[in-house]
Amino acid sequence: MTDRLAARYRRFAEQEARGRSPLYEACAFGVADDARLLRILAELPGRKQQPNLLFAALRVACGMPRDWPDFRKKFLAHTNDIIAIIGTRVTQTNEPGRCAVLLPVLRCLHQPLALIEVGSSAGLCLQLDRYGYDYDGVHVGRESPAPVFPCHAEPGTPIPDRVPEIAWRAGMDLNPLDLRDASDVAWLEALVWPDQAERLERLRLAMEVARVTPARVRAGDLTTDLPALLAEAPVGPTIVVFHSAVLGYVTDPAKREEFARTVFDHAAVWICHEVPSVFPEIAARAARPGPAGSFLLAVNGHPVAWTDPHGAWIDWLEPH
């Protein structure tokens, strides 16, 4: 059991944290080599053993660690507090920077759009038409005081000339986060990786936008409650169901397939932005493999781009 857990943390260090967060890389390697910490974490349910969940819980309980030795010291001194937070929270990284890689797809669709996001956390990605974007010097959308998300676009990417027209928007999450709740806001901020101060500042600006013009996010399970939300969408706009870094937490492949069938049965456009292992049959159709740790962007089951998990770059797979 601890061997598999150690491998999970080592994989996180090598494939996700490396090049993005030196602190999290060091801490993940440290956990992977620490038999005492692994035994404690092995007592948790599998879905509660995630590195991101542990690291965010520790930061909420006792602040940002300086390095791996400080992380270990804090963990052992505050184990019960950290485990309690892990028990009540889930990884709900509401990264609005991902909107930058969704925009090229959304602008190619017939406008206006009716957006439904599943796994929407606090609904920040539903605000994508209210942000600004910088594609290697090509500016799209709003500027200050809205956040401006930088995204390197490889040649061939259909960079949009404007943000999409959104006629209606709604989200669904098992546990929607409330931006009026200080503890929910603190949790969102703790999920932003260290060494990424600019990303944290953009998150805070996005939360300000969402407070002014909140999008409705209802409690619900994407595997059972999506049809009811689809039924609320207005007739006329193109209905789009999208998700980013969500279906990886649906561990049953049959439920993922059932979700996809539900979207198709309602004639909605399906935009999937996930690690390639979520739908391996879609990843197998990609024209070329993506870099380690990258996400695959697919439309109606067809792969269109490899992306950075947080929206920092997009590498288009097909001519437009």
Secondary structure as GFF3:
##gff-version 3
##sequence-region A 1 320
A	DSSP	alpha_helix	2	11	.	.	.	ID=ss1
A	DSSP	pi_helix	12	17	.	.	.	ID=ss2
A	DSSP	alpha_helix	22	32	.	.	.	ID=ss3
A	DSSP	alpha_helix	35	42	.	.	.	ID=ss4
A	DSSP	three_ten_helix	46	48	.	.	.	ID=ss5
A	DSSP	alpha_helix	51	62	.	.	.	ID=ss6
A	DSSP	alpha_helix	68	77	.	.	.	ID=ss7
A	DSSP	alpha_helix	79	88	.	.	.	ID=ss8
A	DSSP	three_ten_helix	96	98	.	.	.	ID=ss9
A	DSSP	alpha_helix	99	107	.	.	.	ID=ss10
A	DSSP	beta_strand	113	118	.	.	.	ID=ss11
A	DSSP	three_ten_helix	124	130	.	.	.	ID=ss12
A	DSSP	beta_strand	132	135	.	.	.	ID=ss13
A	DSSP	beta_strand	138	141	.	.	.	ID=ss14
A	DSSP	beta_strand	148	150	.	.	.	ID=ss15
A	DSSP	beta_strand	152	153	.	.	.	ID=ss16
A	DSSP	beta_strand	166	173	.	.	.	ID=ss17
A	DSSP	alpha_helix	182	190	.	.	.	ID=ss18
A	DSSP	alpha_helix	197	212	.	.	.	ID=ss19
A	DSSP	beta_strand	216	219	.	.	.	ID=ss20
A	DSSP	alpha_helix	226	232	.	.	.	ID=ss21
A	DSSP	beta_strand	238	244	.	.	.	ID=ss22
A	DSSP	three_ten_helix	247	249	.	.	.	ID=ss23
A	DSSP	alpha_helix	253	265	.	.	.	ID=ss24
A	DSSP	beta_strand	269	274	.	.	.	ID=ss25
A	DSSP	three_ten_helix	276	278	.	.	.	ID=ss26
A	DSSP	alpha_helix	280	283	.	.	.	ID=ss27
A	DSSP	beta_strand	295	299	.	.	.	ID=ss28
A	DSSP	beta_strand	302	307	.	.	.	ID=ss29
A	DSSP	beta_strand	313	316	.	.	.	ID=ss30
###
